[in-house]
Amino acid sequence: MADVSHHRGDLAGHPDASEMQARYERVLGGRDVVLVDGPVLLVGLYCAVSPWILHFTAAQPALVTHNLILGIAIALLAVGFTVTPERMYGLSGAMCAIGIWMIISPWIVGSSPDAGVIWNNVVIGALTFLLGAMCVAAASKSRRGT
């Protein structure tokens, strides 16, 4: 019987191996996509749906709209970081600013928020700030490397 299985060999001998490696490095820009972009997307999606998860839609209607809009903005930044990192990582500082705003927003946007709403926005804001700082670090590292 004939051996029809395909043996996967080492690509080191492939004539286009160096070009493929250079393209891979250029696309990724020397950053770890999964470490930063995935959690940014998850934080953004959670921020957008958090009013319905914590059930403060009736008590804090202004914060519902606020969290929905900022959650979508954070998620769109994450998609941009993944799709066009060389262009979008310039907006990494905006993530830090959004994080700080999320921390103080319950008192500014909300009307006498309870502890659950405050803790929700403080945790989302802290995570957004931390992930934004990581994006800033990744952007500066990739700029130094080029």
N, C-alpha and C positions, 0 to 999 in steps of 0.2 A: 504494500500500500504506500502511496506517495505521501511525503511529509508536506502538508499544506499549511502548517502553522507558521505564523510570522514571528520571526525572532527579532526582538527589539535590541538593536545594537547600540553601542556608544556613539554619540553624535560628535565626538572629538575629531573623527576623521572626515566629517561632512565638509564639503567645500565651502558652504555658507555659514559655518558655525561661528566664525568671528563676527560676521555681519549680523547674525541673529542675536548674539550676545550683546553687541553694541546697541542694537535696536531695543532690546529688553531693558538695558540700563538707562537708555535715553527716555523710554516711556515711563519707567518707574522713578526716575530721578534719584535713585539711591535711597528711597524711603520705604518704609514698611506700611503697605496699604491697609492691611488688616488691623494693625495695631491702632491706627488713628481713625480712619474713615468709617469703618463699621460702627464703632461706638458712638461717633458723632451722629450718624444716621439714627441709631437707636435712641439716643437722648432726644433728638429732634422729634422723632415719632412719639415718644412717650410724653414729651412736653405738649404736643398737639392734642393728645387724647386724655391727658391727666385730669382735666375738669370732669370728665365723665367717669373716670376710674374712681376718683375721690368724691364724686357726687357733690360738687360745689357749684353746679350750673345755675341753680335757683338763687343761692345766697350771694354769689359773686359774678353777676353777668359780665361786668367789665373785664374781670380777670379771665373769664372763659374765652372771650374774643382775643384778648392779649396773648394768652398761652397758645391758642390755636395758631395765630399768625406767627408768633416767634418760633413755635415748634416747626411749622412748615418752612420758615426761613432757615432754621438750623439744618433741617433735613435737606433742603436744596443746596446749602453750602457743602454738605457732605457729598452729595451727588456730584457737585462741581469739582470738589477735591479729587474725586475718583476719576471722573471723565477727562478733565483738563487740569491736571495738577500744576503744570508750569504757569498757567494763567491765574488759577484760583488761590494758590497759596499766598498770594499777596493780600488776600482778605482774611488771613488767619487772625490778625489783630481784632477784626470785627467779632470773631467768636469770643474773645476775651471780654470785649465791651458788652456783648449780649449776655454773657455770664454774670457780669457785675450788675447789669440792669435786671436780670431775673432775680437776683438776690434782694434788691431793694424794691422791686415792683409791687409786692403785696401791700405795702404801706402807701405807695403812691397811686397805684391804679385801683386797688381794692378799697372796700369800705369796711373797716374793722374786721379784718380777716381772722379766722380762728387758727389754732396752732397747726392743724393738718395742712391748711393751705400755705401757711408760712414755711413749714418744714419742706413741703413739696417744692416750692419755688427756690428755696435756699439750696436744696440738694441738686436740683436741676441746674441752677446757676453755678454752683461750685463745680459740677462735672463739666459744664460747658466751658467755664473758665480754664479748668485744668486741661481739657482736650484742646482748647484754643491755644494754650501755651505750648502744648506738645506740637501742634501744627506750626506755630511760629518757630520752634526749635528745628523741626524737620525742614522748613523752608530755608532757614538760615544755613543749615548744614548742607542742603543741596546747592545753595548759592555759593558757599565756600568751596564746594567740590568742583564747580565748573570753572 
